[in-house]
Amino acid sequence: GIAPPTLDVPAFEAAALLCYVVAPQWRRKGVARSLLAGALASLASRGVRVIDAVPFKSEASQAPGDHYHGPELLFRAAGFVVIDETATLRVMRRRLDAAAH
């Protein structure tokens, strides 16, 4: 299993993005990217400084419905980096600071 990631900020300055799925007819149109950008902006405006996501590994499955944690490549493109992993999941983190607002 994955141990809870350590934080160097107070818990109230941390958040996790857990699950979202885009309807099949809306995939590949930038909806997930827009949702993630909106979530990052909203969290940053509320003082969140660390955001974690736990996508399934891209190589673990190619079925879009299997990626309900959000696609790993989406998080990578948004500046998340891998901080831990299991056989099927990656824990990814992005820091928000004044430059990210």
N, C-alpha and C positions, 0 to 999 in steps of 0.2 A: 504494500500500500504506500500511499504518499503521506509523509509526515506533514503536519500543518507548517506552511512556510513561515520563517521567522520574519518579523517586522522590525524596522528601525524607526517607525513612526507610531504614535498612539493608535489603538484599534479604531477610534472614531475617524481617523484619517485614511482608512483603508477600505476597499470594496472588492467584491468579486463579481464577475460577469459569469452567470451560470448557464443559462439556456436561452436559445431563441432559434426559431426555424422560419425561414422565408417560404411562403407558398410557392409551389413548383412553377406556376406561371409568372412569378416575379423574380425568379432566380436569374443571375447573370445580367442584372439591370442596375446594379449599384445599390440595391436596397440594404443589404447587410452592411456595406461600407458606410452608408448614411446613418443607419441605426447606431453603429459603433461610434461614429464621430459625434452624434448627438449625445450618446451616453457618456462619452469621455468629457465633452464640454459641460454637461450637466453635473457630473461628479466633481469636476475641477471647480466649478462655480460654488459648490457646497463645501469646499475645503478638503476634498479627498486628494491625497498625494500619492497613493500606491494602489494600483488596480491589478488584480490577478484574474486570469482566465485559465480554464482547464480543458482545452480541446482534445479530441481524440487525435492520435497521430495520423497524419495524412496517409501514410503507407499502410495503416491498419485496415482501412476500408475505403472503397471508392464510391459507395452508395451515398448520395446526398443526404438522405434521411438519417444516416448514421452519425451525422455531424451536428447533432442538435445542441452541442455545447458551443457551436460556432466553428467555422473552419480555421484550422491552424494558420493557413496562408494569409487569411484576413488579419489575424492578430500580428503576425510577423510584419505585414505591410504597414500596420499602424504603430510599429515601434515596440511591440512586446518582445521580450527575450525569454528563452527557456531557463528556468531556475531549478527544475526537478522533472522527473519522468518515471513512468512505469512502463510495462510492456505495451500498453495501449493508449496511455494518456500522457500529455505534457502539461506541466504547470508553467504558465508564462506570466510575466510581470511587466508592467509599464509604470514608470514613475511620471508623475505630473508635477511640474514646477511652474514658476512664474512665466517661463518661456513657452510653456505649453498652452497658455490661456489665449 
